[in-house]
Amino acid sequence: MKEPTAIRLIAGLGNPGREYEQTRHNAGFMILDRVAARLGAPWSAEKRFDGQLARSGSLLLLKPQTFMNLSGVSVAAVCRFFRLEPAEVLVVCDDVTLALGRLRIRLSGSAGGQNGLKSVIGCLGTQDFPRLRFGVGAPQFATLSDHVLGKFLPEEKPAVDKSLENAADAVMMSALRGLQAAMNHFNLSENKPNLTPQKGTKPPFDSGNEAQV
C-alpha cells in the first residue's frame, strides 16, 4: 500500500472569541493548542490567512478565525500561499457521531454533517484530504447547536482532558511518523463511532447559525 502524502499543514477547526473557548465545537482548537505547546511553536495572528498560524520547522499549524462555517476560506488561503496540495493538509475537528473522546482518522470522505469540513471541501474543491475527528458525543437533551456550542460538563472534564492529550498524540504521530502509522495505532476497534441513538437524541442537522455551527 502506498504511504499517504506527508502532512505539511494541520488545521484545527473552531470558533474564535472567549465565549466559545472550551466548547465542544472548539475541540480542534484545543487539540492544536496542545500540539503547539509540545512543539514550542507560538501562535501569531495572520490577517492574510484570516487565522492564527504557528510553525515548527516546515510544519504549519492553523486555527482559522473565520468562524466554523467559513473555515475553508482560511485553510485555502494558506494552501495557496504555501502551494500545498489537499493531501498535505490534516484537518482536526469535532464530531457528534462519535462517542465522547473517541478518535477517527481518515484519508478522505464527506463532511458528514460537520459544517467546518463542508467549508474546507468547498474551498479546496475536493474531499480528498485527511481528517481527524474528535468525538464530542450526540446531544441528549438539547439541540445540536446548543450541544456543540456548549462547554463540556464538569464531570466530563477529566476524561475529556485525557482524550484531548490522546488526540494530540495522534496529530503528532500523523505529522512525524505518517498517517498510516497513526491510523494503525489510533483507529482501534474501541474507537468505532457511537451510532446507537440515545434517548432524546436528535440527528445531526445544518443549523441556520452559519457563522458558528
Phi and psi in degrees as GROMACS dihedral restraints (atoms count N, CA, C in turn):
[ dihedral_restraints ]
;  ai    aj    ak    al  type     phi  dphi    fc
    3     4     5     6     1   -69.1    20    10
    4     5     6     7     1   132.9    20    10
    6     7     8     9     1   -66.9    20    10
    7     8     9    10     1   132.1    20    10
    9    10    11    12     1   -57.0    20    10
   10    11    12    13     1   155.3    20    10
   12    13    14    15     1   -58.4    20    10
   13    14    15    16     1   142.5    20    10
   15    16    17    18     1   -63.8    20    10
   16    17    18    19     1   144.9    20    10
   18    19    20    21     1   -83.6    20    10
   19    20    21    22     1   130.2    20    10
   21    22    23    24     1  -115.8    20    10
   22    23    24    25     1   -22.0    20    10
   24    25    26    27     1  -134.6    20    10
   25    26    27    28     1   131.8    20    10
   27    28    29    30     1  -117.0    20    10
   28    29    30    31     1   119.3    20    10
   30    31    32    33     1  -112.4    20    10
   31    32    33    34     1   117.2    20    10
   33    34    35    36     1   -97.8    20    10
   34    35    36    37     1   129.7    20    10
   36    37    38    39     1   -96.1    20    10
   37    38    39    40     1   148.3    20    10
   39    40    41    42     1   178.1    20    10
   40    41    42    43     1  -170.3    20    10
   42    43    44    45     1  -114.7    20    10
   43    44    45    46     1   133.6    20    10
   45    46    47    48     1   -75.5    20    10
   46    47    48    49     1   159.0    20    10
   48    49    50    51     1   108.7    20    10
   49    50    51    52     1   146.1    20    10
   51    52    53    54     1   -63.3    20    10
   52    53    54    55     1   -30.1    20    10
   54    55    56    57     1   -67.4    20    10
   55    56    57    58     1   -17.6    20    10
   57    58    59    60     1  -104.6    20    10
   58    59    60    61     1    -0.3    20    10
   60    61    62    63     1   -62.9    20    10
   61    62    63    64     1   139.4    20    10
   63    64    65    66     1    67.1    20    10
   64    65    66    67     1    16.5    20    10
   66    67    68    69     1   -88.0    20    10
   67    68    69    70     1   162.7    20    10
   69    70    71    72     1   -60.9    20    10
   70    71    72    73     1   -37.0    20    10
   72    73    74    75     1   -68.8    20    10
   73    74    75    76     1   -14.7    20    10
   75    76    77    78     1   -99.1    20    10
   76    77    78    79     1    19.6    20    10
   78    79    80    81     1   -57.3    20    10
   79    80    81    82     1   -37.1    20    10
   81    82    83    84     1   -61.4    20    10
   82    83    84    85     1   -43.3    20    10
   84    85    86    87     1   -61.9    20    10
   85    86    87    88     1   -45.6    20    10
   87    88    89    90     1   -63.5    20    10
   88    89    90    91     1   -38.3    20    10
   90    91    92    93     1   -68.4    20    10
   91    92    93    94     1   -45.0    20    10
   93    94    95    96     1   -67.0    20    10
   94    95    96    97     1   -31.9    20    10
   96    97    98    99     1   -60.8    20    10
   97    98    99   100     1   -38.5    20    10
   99   100   101   102     1   -68.3    20    10
  100   101   102   103     1   -40.5    20    10
  102   103   104   105     1   -65.0    20    10
  103   104   105   106     1   -45.5    20    10
  105   106   107   108     1   -60.8    20    10
  106   107   108   109     1   -39.8    20    10
  108   109   110   111     1   -64.0    20    10
  109   110   111   112     1   -41.8    20    10
  111   112   113   114     1   -64.1    20    10
  112   113   114   115     1   -36.4    20    10
  114   115   116   117     1   -84.7    20    10
  115   116   117   118     1    -8.1    20    10
  117   118   119   120     1    64.1    20    10
  118   119   120   121     1    36.4    20    10
  120   121   122   123     1  -106.3    20    10
  121   122   123   124     1   108.8    20    10
  123   124   125   126     1   -73.8    20    10
  124   125   126   127     1   150.1    20    10
  126   127   128   129     1   -85.5    20    10
  127   128   129   130     1   144.0    20    10
  129   130   131   132     1  -135.0    20    10
  130   131   132   133     1   142.2    20    10
  132   133   134   135     1   -75.7    20    10
  133   134   135   136     1   127.6    20    10
  135   136   137   138     1  -122.7    20    10
  136   137   138   139     1    98.5    20    10
  138   139   140   141     1   -62.7    20    10
  139   140   141   142     1   -33.3    20    10
  141   142   143   144     1   -67.2    20    10
  142   143   144   145     1   -19.9    20    10
  144   145   146   147     1  -107.3    20    10
  145   146   147   148     1    -1.0    20    10
  147   148   149   150     1    51.0    20    10
  148   149   150   151     1    44.7    20    10
  150   151   152   153     1  -162.0    20    10
  151   152   153   154     1   175.7    20    10
  153   154   155   156     1  -102.4    20    10
  154   155   156   157     1   132.8    20    10
  156   157   158   159     1  -123.2    20    10
  157   158   159   160     1   140.4    20    10
  159   160   161   162     1  -131.4    20    10
  160   161   162   163     1   149.9    20    10
  162   163   164   165     1  -130.7    20    10
  163   164   165   166     1   140.6    20    10
  165   166   167   168     1  -136.7    20    10
  166   167   168   169     1    98.4    20    10
  168   169   170   171     1    63.5    20    10
  169   170   171   172     1  -127.0    20    10
  171   172   173   174     1   -89.6    20    10
  172   173   174   175     1    -1.9    20    10
  174   175   176   177     1   -87.4    20    10
  175   176   177   178     1   131.3    20    10
  177   178   179   180     1  -108.9    20    10
  178   179   180   181     1   139.1    20    10
  180   181   182   183     1  -117.0    20    10
  181   182   183   184     1   137.6    20    10
  183   184   185   186     1  -135.0    20    10
  184   185   186   187     1   133.5    20    10
  186   187   188   189     1  -119.7    20    10
  187   188   189   190     1    99.3    20    10
  189   190   191   192     1   -57.3    20    10
  190   191   192   193     1   139.3    20    10
  192   193   194   195     1  -109.4    20    10
  193   194   195   196     1    27.1    20    10
  195   196   197   198     1   -96.7    20    10
  196   197   198   199     1     1.2    20    10
  198   199   200   201     1    76.0    20    10
  199   200   201   202     1   152.5    20    10
  201   202   203   204     1   -49.5    20    10
  202   203   204   205     1   -49.0    20    10
  204   205   206   207     1   -75.5    20    10
  205   206   207   208     1    -2.8    20    10
  207   208   209   210     1  -120.2    20    10
  208   209   210   211     1    21.1    20    10
  210   211   212   213     1   -55.6    20    10
  211   212   213   214     1   -36.0    20    10
  213   214   215   216     1   -62.3    20    10
  214   215   216   217     1   -27.3    20    10
  216   217   218   219     1   -60.2    20    10
  217   218   219   220     1   -46.3    20    10
  219   220   221   222     1   -69.8    20    10
  220   221   222   223     1   -46.0    20    10
  222   223   224   225     1   -60.1    20    10
  223   224   225   226     1   -45.0    20    10
  225   226   227   228     1   -65.4    20    10
  226   227   228   229     1   -35.4    20    10
  228   229   230   231     1   -63.9    20    10
  229   230   231   232     1   -42.4    20    10
  231   232   233   234     1   -65.3    20    10
  232   233   234   235     1   -42.5    20    10
  234   235   236   237     1   -61.8    20    10
  235   236   237   238     1   -41.1    20    10
  237   238   239   240     1   -64.9    20    10
  238   239   240   241     1   -45.3    20    10
  240   241   242   243     1   -65.5    20    10
  241   242   243   244     1   -44.0    20    10
  243   244   245   246     1   -95.2    20    10
  244   245   246   247     1     4.5    20    10
  246   247   248   249     1    55.5    20    10
  247   248   249   250     1    53.4    20    10
  249   250   251   252     1   -96.7    20    10
  250   251   252   253     1   143.5    20    10
  252   253   254   255     1   -87.1    20    10
  253   254   255   256     1   150.5    20    10
  255   256   257   258     1   -53.5    20    10
  256   257   258   259     1   -35.6    20    10
  258   259   260   261     1   -67.2    20    10
  259   260   261   262     1   -13.2    20    10
  261   262   263   264     1   -93.0    20    10
  262   263   264   265     1     3.1    20    10
  264   265   266   267     1  -110.8    20    10
  265   266   267   268     1   121.9    20    10
  267   268   269   270     1  -102.5    20    10
  268   269   270   271     1   119.2    20    10
  270   271   272   273     1   -99.3    20    10
  271   272   273   274     1   130.9    20    10
  273   274   275   276     1  -114.9    20    10
  274   275   276   277     1   125.1    20    10
  276   277   278   279     1  -151.3    20    10
  277   278   279   280     1   169.8    20    10
  279   280   281   282     1   -82.3    20    10
  280   281   282   283     1   161.5    20    10
  282   283   284   285     1  -149.1    20    10
  283   284   285   286     1   120.6    20    10
  285   286   287   288     1   -81.3    20    10
  286   287   288   289     1    -9.9    20    10
  288   289   290   291     1   -88.7    20    10
  289   290   291   292     1    -5.1    20    10
  291   292   293   294     1  -104.5    20    10
  292   293   294   295     1   141.6    20    10
  294   295   296   297     1   -60.1    20    10
  295   296   297   298     1   154.3    20    10
  297   298   299   300     1   -52.6    20    10
  298   299   300   301     1   122.2    20    10
  300   301   302   303     1    87.0    20    10
  301   302   303   304     1    -8.3    20    10
  303   304   305   306     1   -75.0    20    10
  304   305   306   307     1   149.5    20    10
  306   307   308   309     1  -117.1    20    10
  307   308   309   310     1   150.7    20    10
  309   310   311   312     1  -147.1    20    10
  310   311   312   313     1   124.4    20    10
  312   313   314   315     1  -110.9    20    10
  313   314   315   316     1   129.0    20    10
  315   316   317   318     1  -135.2    20    10
  316   317   318   319     1   152.4    20    10
  318   319   320   321     1   -82.8    20    10
  319   320   321   322     1   -20.1    20    10
  321   322   323   324     1  -166.6    20    10
  322   323   324   325     1   179.9    20    10
  324   325   326   327     1   145.0    20    10
  325   326   327   328     1   175.1    20    10
  327   328   329   330     1   -77.5    20    10
  328   329   330   331     1   174.6    20    10
  330   331   332   333     1   -71.0    20    10
  331   332   333   334     1   -26.4    20    10
  333   334   335   336     1    59.9    20    10
  334   335   336   337     1    31.4    20    10
  336   337   338   339     1    88.0    20    10
  337   338   339   340     1    -3.9    20    10
  339   340   341   342     1   -88.9    20    10
  340   341   342   343     1   112.5    20    10
  342   343   344   345     1   -68.3    20    10
  343   344   345   346     1   -27.3    20    10
  345   346   347   348     1   -65.8    20    10
  346   347   348   349     1   -45.7    20    10
  348   349   350   351     1   -61.8    20    10
  349   350   351   352     1   -39.2    20    10
  351   352   353   354     1   -59.4    20    10
  352   353   354   355     1   -40.7    20    10
  354   355   356   357     1   -67.2    20    10
  355   356   357   358     1   -42.2    20    10
  357   358   359   360     1   -63.3    20    10
  358   359   360   361     1   -43.4    20    10
  360   361   362   363     1   -60.0    20    10
  361   362   363   364     1   -44.5    20    10
  363   364   365   366     1   -64.3    20    10
  364   365   366   367     1   -42.2    20    10
  366   367   368   369     1   -77.4    20    10
  367   368   369   370     1   -31.2    20    10
  369   370   371   372     1   -85.8    20    10
  370   371   372   373     1   -16.8    20    10
  372   373   374   375     1    75.4    20    10
  373   374   375   376     1    18.6    20    10
  375   376   377   378     1  -161.2    20    10
  376   377   378   379     1   155.6    20    10
  378   379   380   381     1  -104.3    20    10
  379   380   381   382     1     8.3    20    10
  381   382   383   384     1   -89.1    20    10
  382   383   384   385     1    66.6    20    10
  384   385   386   387     1  -141.8    20    10
  385   386   387   388     1   147.2    20    10
  387   388   389   390     1   -71.4    20    10
  388   389   390   391     1   153.2    20    10
  390   391   392   393     1  -146.8    20    10
  391   392   393   394     1   147.4    20    10
  393   394   395   396     1  -116.3    20    10
  394   395   396   397     1   118.5    20    10
  396   397   398   399     1  -100.9    20    10
  397   398   399   400     1   134.1    20    10
  399   400   401   402     1  -109.8    20    10
  400   401   402   403     1   119.7    20    10
  402   403   404   405     1   -68.8    20    10
  403   404   405   406     1   129.4    20    10
  405   406   407   408     1  -116.3    20    10
  406   407   408   409     1     7.6    20    10
  408   409   410   411     1    76.9    20    10
  409   410   411   412     1   157.0    20    10
  411   412   413   414     1   -88.8    20    10
  412   413   414   415     1   149.1    20    10
  414   415   416   417     1   -66.3    20    10
  415   416   417   418     1   139.2    20    10
  417   418   419   420     1  -106.0    20    10
  418   419   420   421     1   -40.1    20    10
  420   421   422   423     1  -130.3    20    10
  421   422   423   424     1    19.1    20    10
  423   424   425   426     1  -141.0    20    10
  424   425   426   427     1   165.1    20    10
  426   427   428   429     1   -68.7    20    10
  427   428   429   430     1   162.2    20    10
  429   430   431   432     1   -59.1    20    10
  430   431   432   433     1   -42.1    20    10
  432   433   434   435     1   -59.7    20    10
  433   434   435   436     1   -49.1    20    10
  435   436   437   438     1   -63.6    20    10
  436   437   438   439     1   -34.0    20    10
  438   439   440   441     1   -67.3    20    10
  439   440   441   442     1   -53.2    20    10
  441   442   443   444     1   -74.1    20    10
  442   443   444   445     1   -25.9    20    10
  444   445   446   447     1   -89.9    20    10
  445   446   447   448     1     1.9    20    10
  447   448   449   450     1   -94.4    20    10
  448   449   450   451     1   158.7    20    10
  450   451   452   453     1   -81.3    20    10
  451   452   453   454     1   158.2    20    10
  453   454   455   456     1   -63.6    20    10
  454   455   456   457     1   143.4    20    10
  456   457   458   459     1   -68.9    20    10
  457   458   459   460     1   150.3    20    10
  459   460   461   462     1   -54.0    20    10
  460   461   462   463     1   -39.3    20    10
  462   463   464   465     1   -71.6    20    10
  463   464   465   466     1   -16.7    20    10
  465   466   467   468     1   -86.8    20    10
  466   467   468   469     1   -19.9    20    10
  468   469   470   471     1   -55.7    20    10
  469   470   471   472     1   -47.2    20    10
  471   472   473   474     1   -58.7    20    10
  472   473   474   475     1   -45.0    20    10
  474   475   476   477     1   -68.2    20    10
  475   476   477   478     1   -38.8    20    10
  477   478   479   480     1   -65.0    20    10
  478   479   480   481     1   -44.5    20    10
  480   481   482   483     1   -59.3    20    10
  481   482   483   484     1   -42.3    20    10
  483   484   485   486     1   -64.7    20    10
  484   485   486   487     1   -41.0    20    10
  486   487   488   489     1   -68.5    20    10
  487   488   489   490     1   -35.0    20    10
  489   490   491   492     1   -65.6    20    10
  490   491   492   493     1   -38.2    20    10
  492   493   494   495     1   -65.3    20    10
  493   494   495   496     1   -39.1    20    10
  495   496   497   498     1   -62.5    20    10
  496   497   498   499     1   -40.6    20    10
  498   499   500   501     1   -65.5    20    10
  499   500   501   502     1   -39.1    20    10
  501   502   503   504     1   -62.6    20    10
  502   503   504   505     1   -38.2    20    10
  504   505   506   507     1   -58.6    20    10
  505   506   507   508     1   -43.2    20    10
  507   508   509   510     1   -64.3    20    10
  508   509   510   511     1   -40.8    20    10
  510   511   512   513     1   -64.2    20    10
  511   512   513   514     1   -45.3    20    10
  513   514   515   516     1   -61.2    20    10
  514   515   516   517     1   -43.3    20    10
  516   517   518   519     1   -65.1    20    10
  517   518   519   520     1   -39.7    20    10
  519   520   521   522     1   -59.2    20    10
  520   521   522   523     1   -40.6    20    10
  522   523   524   525     1   -78.8    20    10
  523   524   525   526     1   -38.1    20    10
  525   526   527   528     1   -94.6    20    10
  526   527   528   529     1   -33.2    20    10
  528   529   530   531     1  -115.5    20    10
  529   530   531   532     1    -8.9    20    10
  531   532   533   534     1   107.4    20    10
  532   533   534   535     1   154.5    20    10
  534   535   536   537     1   -65.5    20    10
  535   536   537   538     1   -37.5    20    10
  537   538   539   540     1   -62.8    20    10
  538   539   540   541     1   -41.7    20    10
  540   541   542   543     1   -62.9    20    10
  541   542   543   544     1   -41.7    20    10
  543   544   545   546     1   -66.1    20    10
  544   545   546   547     1   -41.7    20    10
  546   547   548   549     1   -65.1    20    10
  547   548   549   550     1   -41.2    20    10
  549   550   551   552     1   -63.1    20    10
  550   551   552   553     1   -34.9    20    10
  552   553   554   555     1   -84.8    20    10
  553   554   555   556     1   -40.6    20    10
  555   556   557   558     1  -101.5    20    10
  556   557   558   559     1   -22.1    20    10
  558   559   560   561     1   -85.1    20    10
  559   560   561   562     1    64.0    20    10
  561   562   563   564     1   -85.9    20    10
  562   563   564   565     1   168.5    20    10
  564   565   566   567     1   -59.3    20    10
  565   566   567   568     1   -36.1    20    10
  567   568   569   570     1   -75.6    20    10
  568   569   570   571     1    -6.1    20    10
  570   571   572   573     1   -96.1    20    10
  571   572   573   574     1    14.4    20    10
  573   574   575   576     1   -64.1    20    10
  574   575   576   577     1   146.8    20    10
  576   577   578   579     1   -65.3    20    10
  577   578   579   580     1   147.0    20    10
  579   580   581   582     1   -89.3    20    10
  580   581   582   583     1    94.8    20    10
  582   583   584   585     1  -103.4    20    10
  583   584   585   586     1     3.9    20    10
  585   586   587   588     1   -74.9    20    10
  586   587   588   589     1   119.0    20    10
  588   589   590   591     1   -59.7    20    10
  589   590   591   592     1   136.5    20    10
  591   592   593   594     1   -99.9    20    10
  592   593   594   595     1   156.5    20    10
  594   595   596   597     1   -58.7    20    10
  595   596   597   598     1   126.6    20    10
  597   598   599   600     1    84.5    20    10
  598   599   600   601     1     0.6    20    10
  600   601   602   603     1   -78.3    20    10
  601   602   603   604     1   137.4    20    10
  603   604   605   606     1  -105.8    20    10
  604   605   606   607     1   146.8    20    10
  606   607   608   609     1   -69.2    20    10
  607   608   609   610     1   154.6    20    10
  609   610   611   612     1   -58.6    20    10
  610   611   612   613     1   147.3    20    10
  612   613   614   615     1  -149.8    20    10
  613   614   615   616     1   163.8    20    10
  615   616   617   618     1   -88.0    20    10
  616   617   618   619     1   115.4    20    10
  618   619   620   621     1   -72.0    20    10
  619   620   621   622     1   155.3    20    10
  621   622   623   624     1   -74.1    20    10
  622   623   624   625     1   -12.7    20    10
  624   625   626   627     1   -81.6    20    10
  625   626   627   628     1    79.9    20    10
  627   628   629   630     1   -68.5    20    10
  628   629   630   631     1   -17.4    20    10
  630   631   632   633     1   -84.9    20    10
  631   632   633   634     1   -13.7    20    10
  633   634   635   636     1  -127.2    20    10
  634   635   636   637     1   -43.3    20    10
